[in-house]
Amino acid sequence: VRSGLANVDQLLARRRRAQPAQAALIAVDPRTGEILAMVGGRSYNQSQYNRAVVSRRQPGSVFKPFVYLAAFEHAAEEGRTDLTPASLVIDEPAPLTFDDKEWTPANYGDEYDGEITWRHALMKSRNVATIRVGETIGFDHVAALWRKVGVGTPPQGYPSIALGVFELTPIEVAQAYTLFTNAGSVRPLRPLDRIAFGGKELRPKPAATKPIARPDTTYLVTNMLRSVLNEGTGA
């Protein structure tokens, strides 16, 4: 966090800012729910506001894997076999009409790939393609899946949900992502391992996982996320 903020400070050096930029970090073991590290800001002496826990920001592209998970879940419920990581979607700018309103979403840097697979769309974090995937199954199904995850304020089933245009805290995002490590179940996070006093120890009981999605549909998204790290925006 310290070195990252130093880079941000250099980028923002020419701008006039009343306050320096801030950052937050939370690292967890998704299999056990243990919080391994938490940083709430630049300096605890300067600000005791814990941004990792209470600062709400739009998750943006971090939410995209859940759009694809919702699509695979919907396909499984309907017995469809035509929605897979190899399914094709058109990644080109085109107006989208929803609720009698027109919206033309764009990709970062106005880069478009034409006809691509769902795997490629997630790998390159393509906005338009991901919105089209959400449109294929219905944005209400995406919102319904996130309500099952049960963190943050449930967003409405609007097209913008596919781009993470609602608010979450870092700790809520971290807890939601435990789903991908636990075969479709969310593992509640815990900050305390034990309390020791006078030679005695008190250990809290581990919280039970919460089933959200099927193991097979979750595996498809987890496998697609490997492409993000190996070849895509995470490489």
Order of alpha helices (4+ residues) and beta strands (2+ residues): alpha-beta-beta-alpha-alpha-beta-beta-beta-beta-alpha-alpha-alpha-alpha-beta-beta-beta-beta-alpha
